[in-house]
Amino acid sequence: MGLRDKLKRLERARRKEMIAIPQKDGTIKRFPKSAVRDAYANLMNRLGTGADAPPEHPMLEAARNSSDPSWSESTYSADESWIEPVEDLSES
């Protein structure tokens, strides 16, 4: 088995361990499985924080731009523009 064949086999094995999100332009964005947890945590941290929000996780953008409805209509594709910070009604 040549080096080229070994590289191809390693690439196929690596792709099986990745999450593939098809994009509207025909490309595919790939992320490690750990990105699901990181993207969800990022989304929850961004909700209602307004200008103080952390930068968006790349997987959230990929889900929003996906051609696959299971991604484009998922929690990960939520558009945060409809969320406004809630007024603090607690008494100090």
Backbone as JSON Lines, residues from 0, in Angstrom:
{"i":0,"aa":"M","n":[0.86,-1.17,0.0],"ca":[0.0,0.0,0.0],"c":[0.91,1.23,0.0]}
{"i":1,"aa":"G","n":[0.63,2.11,-0.93],"ca":[1.45,3.31,-1.07],"c":[1.05,4.41,-0.1]}
{"i":2,"aa":"L","n":[1.88,5.41,-0.04],"ca":[1.64,6.55,0.84],"c":[0.34,7.25,0.49]}
{"i":3,"aa":"R","n":[0.06,7.4,-0.79],"ca":[-1.17,8.07,-1.23],"c":[-2.42,7.33,-0.73]}
{"i":4,"aa":"D","n":[-2.39,6.01,-0.82],"ca":[-3.53,5.21,-0.34],"c":[-3.7,5.33,1.17]}
{"i":5,"aa":"K","n":[-2.6,5.36,1.89],"ca":[-2.67,5.52,3.35],"c":[-3.26,6.88,3.71]}
{"i":6,"aa":"L","n":[-2.85,7.91,3.0],"ca":[-3.39,9.24,3.26],"c":[-4.89,9.31,2.98]}
{"i":7,"aa":"K","n":[-5.32,8.69,1.89],"ca":[-6.74,8.67,1.56],"c":[-7.54,7.95,2.64]}
{"i":8,"aa":"R","n":[-7.0,6.84,3.13],"ca":[-7.7,6.08,4.18],"c":[-7.79,6.9,5.46]}
{"i":9,"aa":"L","n":[-6.72,7.59,5.82],"ca":[-6.74,8.44,7.0],"c":[-7.74,9.59,6.84]}
{"i":10,"aa":"E","n":[-7.81,10.17,5.67],"ca":[-8.75,11.26,5.41],"c":[-10.2,10.77,5.54]}
{"i":11,"aa":"R","n":[-10.49,9.6,5.0],"ca":[-11.84,9.03,5.13],"c":[-12.19,8.77,6.59]}
{"i":12,"aa":"A","n":[-11.24,8.25,7.36],"ca":[-11.48,7.98,8.77],"c":[-11.72,9.28,9.54]}
{"i":13,"aa":"R","n":[-10.97,10.32,9.21],"ca":[-11.13,11.61,9.88],"c":[-12.5,12.21,9.57]}
{"i":14,"aa":"R","n":[-12.95,12.08,8.33],"ca":[-14.26,12.64,7.96],"c":[-15.4,11.96,8.68]}
{"i":15,"aa":"K","n":[-15.26,10.68,9.01],"ca":[-16.31,9.97,9.74],"c":[-16.45,10.52,11.15]}
{"i":16,"aa":"E","n":[-15.4,11.11,11.68],"ca":[-15.42,11.65,13.03],"c":[-15.85,13.11,13.05]}
{"i":17,"aa":"M","n":[-16.17,13.68,11.91],"ca":[-16.54,15.08,11.8],"c":[-18.04,15.23,11.51]}
{"i":18,"aa":"I","n":[-18.56,16.38,11.86],"ca":[-19.94,16.74,11.52],"c":[-19.88,17.55,10.24]}
{"i":19,"aa":"A","n":[-20.65,17.15,9.24],"ca":[-20.66,17.84,7.96],"c":[-21.96,18.62,7.82]}
{"i":20,"aa":"I","n":[-21.84,19.92,7.54],"ca":[-23.01,20.77,7.36],"c":[-22.98,21.31,5.93]}
{"i":21,"aa":"P","n":[-23.89,20.81,5.05],"ca":[-23.91,21.3,3.67],"c":[-24.35,22.77,3.61]}
{"i":22,"aa":"Q","n":[-23.72,23.53,2.73],"ca":[-24.01,24.95,2.6],"c":[-24.81,25.22,1.33]}
{"i":23,"aa":"K","n":[-25.47,26.37,1.28],"ca":[-26.29,26.73,0.12],"c":[-25.46,26.87,-1.15]}
{"i":24,"aa":"D","n":[-24.17,27.19,-1.02],"ca":[-23.32,27.37,-2.2],"c":[-22.71,26.05,-2.68]}
{"i":25,"aa":"G","n":[-23.1,24.92,-2.07],"ca":[-22.62,23.61,-2.5],"c":[-21.41,23.11,-1.73]}
{"i":26,"aa":"T","n":[-20.79,23.94,-0.92],"ca":[-19.65,23.5,-0.13],"c":[-20.14,22.79,1.13]}
{"i":27,"aa":"I","n":[-19.21,22.21,1.85],"ca":[-19.54,21.53,3.1],"c":[-18.61,22.07,4.18]}
{"i":28,"aa":"K","n":[-19.2,22.49,5.29],"ca":[-18.42,22.93,6.45],"c":[-18.32,21.74,7.39]}
{"i":29,"aa":"R","n":[-17.13,21.45,7.85],"ca":[-16.91,20.31,8.75],"c":[-16.41,20.8,10.11]}
{"i":30,"aa":"F","n":[-16.92,20.15,11.16],"ca":[-16.57,20.5,12.52],"c":[-16.36,19.23,13.32]}
{"i":31,"aa":"P","n":[-15.47,19.27,14.31],"ca":[-15.34,18.11,15.2],"c":[-16.61,17.96,16.03]}
{"i":32,"aa":"K","n":[-16.86,16.75,16.5],"ca":[-18.08,16.5,17.27],"c":[-18.16,17.38,18.52]}
{"i":33,"aa":"S","n":[-17.04,17.77,19.06],"ca":[-17.05,18.63,20.26],"c":[-17.6,20.02,19.96]}
{"i":34,"aa":"A","n":[-17.65,20.4,18.69],"ca":[-18.15,21.73,18.31],"c":[-19.64,21.88,18.61]}
{"i":35,"aa":"V","n":[-20.37,20.78,18.65],"ca":[-21.81,20.84,18.95],"c":[-22.01,21.43,20.34]}
{"i":36,"aa":"R","n":[-21.29,20.92,21.3],"ca":[-21.39,21.42,22.68],"c":[-20.91,22.86,22.77]}
{"i":37,"aa":"D","n":[-19.78,23.15,22.12],"ca":[-19.23,24.51,22.16],"c":[-20.16,25.53,21.5]}
{"i":38,"aa":"A","n":[-20.75,25.14,20.37],"ca":[-21.65,26.05,19.66],"c":[-22.92,26.31,20.47]}
{"i":39,"aa":"Y","n":[-23.44,25.28,21.12],"ca":[-24.65,25.46,21.94],"c":[-24.35,26.37,23.13]}
{"i":40,"aa":"A","n":[-23.23,26.14,23.78],"ca":[-22.85,27.0,24.91],"c":[-22.66,28.44,24.45]}
{"i":41,"aa":"N","n":[-22.06,28.62,23.27],"ca":[-21.87,29.95,22.73],"c":[-23.21,30.62,22.46]}
{"i":42,"aa":"L","n":[-24.15,29.88,21.89],"ca":[-25.48,30.43,21.6],"c":[-26.17,30.85,22.89]}
{"i":43,"aa":"M","n":[-26.12,30.03,23.92],"ca":[-26.76,30.36,25.19],"c":[-26.1,31.58,25.84]}
{"i":44,"aa":"N","n":[-24.8,31.7,25.71],"ca":[-24.08,32.85,26.27],"c":[-24.4,34.14,25.52]}
{"i":45,"aa":"R","n":[-24.75,34.01,24.25],"ca":[-25.04,35.18,23.43],"c":[-26.46,35.71,23.63]}
{"i":46,"aa":"L","n":[-27.38,34.86,24.06],"ca":[-28.78,35.26,24.19],"c":[-28.94,36.38,25.21]}
{"i":47,"aa":"G","n":[-29.52,37.46,24.77],"ca":[-29.86,38.55,25.66],"c":[-28.7,39.37,26.16]}
{"i":48,"aa":"T","n":[-27.5,39.15,25.64],"ca":[-26.35,39.9,26.14],"c":[-26.09,41.17,25.33]}
{"i":49,"aa":"G","n":[-26.76,41.32,24.19],"ca":[-26.62,42.54,23.39],"c":[-25.21,42.78,22.93]}
{"i":50,"aa":"A","n":[-24.69,43.98,23.18],"ca":[-23.36,44.37,22.7],"c":[-22.25,43.61,23.41]}
{"i":51,"aa":"D","n":[-22.54,43.04,24.58],"ca":[-21.52,42.32,25.34],"c":[-21.4,40.86,24.91]}
{"i":52,"aa":"A","n":[-22.08,40.47,23.86],"ca":[-22.09,39.08,23.43],"c":[-20.72,38.62,22.95]}
{"i":53,"aa":"P","n":[-20.35,37.37,23.26],"ca":[-19.09,36.84,22.75],"c":[-19.2,36.65,21.24]}
{"i":54,"aa":"P","n":[-18.07,36.51,20.54],"ca":[-18.13,36.28,19.09],"c":[-18.9,35.0,18.77]}
{"i":55,"aa":"E","n":[-19.58,35.0,17.66],"ca":[-20.39,33.85,17.26],"c":[-19.51,32.66,16.89]}
{"i":56,"aa":"H","n":[-19.92,31.48,17.31],"ca":[-19.22,30.25,16.96],"c":[-19.43,29.98,15.47]}
{"i":57,"aa":"P","n":[-18.4,29.57,14.74],"ca":[-18.54,29.33,13.29],"c":[-19.61,28.29,12.93]}
{"i":58,"aa":"M","n":[-19.87,27.35,13.83],"ca":[-20.89,26.34,13.54],"c":[-22.28,26.95,13.49]}
{"i":59,"aa":"L","n":[-22.54,28.01,14.26],"ca":[-23.84,28.66,14.24],"c":[-24.09,29.31,12.87]}
{"i":60,"aa":"E","n":[-23.07,29.95,12.35],"ca":[-23.19,30.56,11.02],"c":[-23.39,29.48,9.95]}
{"i":61,"aa":"A","n":[-22.64,28.39,10.06],"ca":[-22.77,27.29,9.1],"c":[-24.17,26.7,9.14]}
{"i":62,"aa":"A","n":[-24.75,26.56,10.32],"ca":[-26.11,26.02,10.44],"c":[-27.13,26.96,9.81]}
{"i":63,"aa":"R","n":[-26.96,28.26,10.02],"ca":[-27.87,29.24,9.45],"c":[-27.8,29.26,7.92]}
{"i":64,"aa":"N","n":[-26.6,29.0,7.36],"ca":[-26.41,29.04,5.91],"c":[-26.53,27.66,5.26]}
{"i":65,"aa":"S","n":[-27.06,26.69,5.99],"ca":[-27.13,25.32,5.49],"c":[-28.28,25.14,4.5]}
{"i":66,"aa":"S","n":[-28.04,24.25,3.53],"ca":[-29.09,23.88,2.58],"c":[-29.94,22.74,3.14]}
{"i":67,"aa":"D","n":[-29.52,22.13,4.21],"ca":[-30.22,21.02,4.84],"c":[-31.17,21.56,5.91]}
{"i":68,"aa":"P","n":[-32.48,21.33,5.77],"ca":[-33.44,21.85,6.76],"c":[-33.18,21.34,8.17]}
{"i":69,"aa":"S","n":[-32.59,20.17,8.31],"ca":[-32.32,19.68,9.67],"c":[-31.3,20.57,10.38]}
{"i":70,"aa":"W","n":[-30.5,21.33,9.63],"ca":[-29.59,22.3,10.22],"c":[-30.17,23.71,10.17]}
{"i":71,"aa":"S","n":[-30.71,24.1,9.01],"ca":[-31.17,25.48,8.85],"c":[-32.4,25.8,9.69]}
{"i":72,"aa":"E","n":[-33.11,24.78,10.15],"ca":[-34.29,24.99,11.0],"c":[-34.06,24.5,12.42]}
{"i":73,"aa":"S","n":[-32.8,24.29,12.78],"ca":[-32.47,23.77,14.1],"c":[-32.22,24.89,15.1]}
{"i":74,"aa":"T","n":[-32.04,24.51,16.33],"ca":[-31.7,25.45,17.39],"c":[-30.42,26.2,17.04]}
{"i":75,"aa":"Y","n":[-29.49,25.53,16.39],"ca":[-28.19,26.13,16.08],"c":[-28.28,27.26,15.06]}
{"i":76,"aa":"S","n":[-29.37,27.34,14.34],"ca":[-29.51,28.4,13.33],"c":[-30.34,29.57,13.85]}
{"i":77,"aa":"A","n":[-30.64,29.58,15.13],"ca":[-31.47,30.65,15.71],"c":[-30.85,32.02,15.45]}
{"i":78,"aa":"D","n":[-31.67,32.92,15.0],"ca":[-31.23,34.3,14.77],"c":[-31.52,35.07,16.06]}
{"i":79,"aa":"E","n":[-30.47,35.62,16.64],"ca":[-30.63,36.29,17.94],"c":[-31.16,37.71,17.83]}
{"i":80,"aa":"S","n":[-31.43,38.19,16.63],"ca":[-31.84,39.58,16.47],"c":[-33.21,39.85,17.11]}
{"i":81,"aa":"W","n":[-34.04,38.85,17.29],"ca":[-35.36,39.06,17.88],"c":[-35.31,39.13,19.4]}
{"i":82,"aa":"I","n":[-34.17,38.81,19.97],"ca":[-34.05,38.81,21.43],"c":[-33.52,40.16,21.89]}
{"i":83,"aa":"E","n":[-34.24,40.76,22.8],"ca":[-33.81,42.02,23.38],"c":[-33.51,41.79,24.85]}
{"i":84,"aa":"P","n":[-32.57,42.51,25.41],"ca":[-32.3,42.35,26.84],"c":[-33.55,42.66,27.67]}
{"i":85,"aa":"V","n":[-33.74,41.88,28.69],"ca":[-34.88,42.04,29.57],"c":[-34.55,43.08,30.63]}
{"i":86,"aa":"E","n":[-35.52,43.95,30.88],"ca":[-35.32,45.0,31.88],"c":[-35.19,44.35,33.26]}
{"i":87,"aa":"D","n":[-34.23,44.81,34.04],"ca":[-34.02,44.29,35.39],"c":[-35.05,44.93,36.31]}
{"i":88,"aa":"L","n":[-36.0,44.12,36.8],"ca":[-37.07,44.63,37.65],"c":[-36.8,44.38,39.14]}
{"i":89,"aa":"S","n":[-35.64,43.83,39.44],"ca":[-35.33,43.57,40.85],"c":[-35.05,44.87,41.59]}
{"i":90,"aa":"E","n":[-35.4,44.9,42.81],"ca":[-35.15,46.1,43.63],"c":[-33.77,45.98,44.25]}
{"i":91,"aa":"S","n":[-33.06,47.08,44.26],"ca":[-31.72,47.03,44.84],"c":[-31.68,47.53,46.25]}
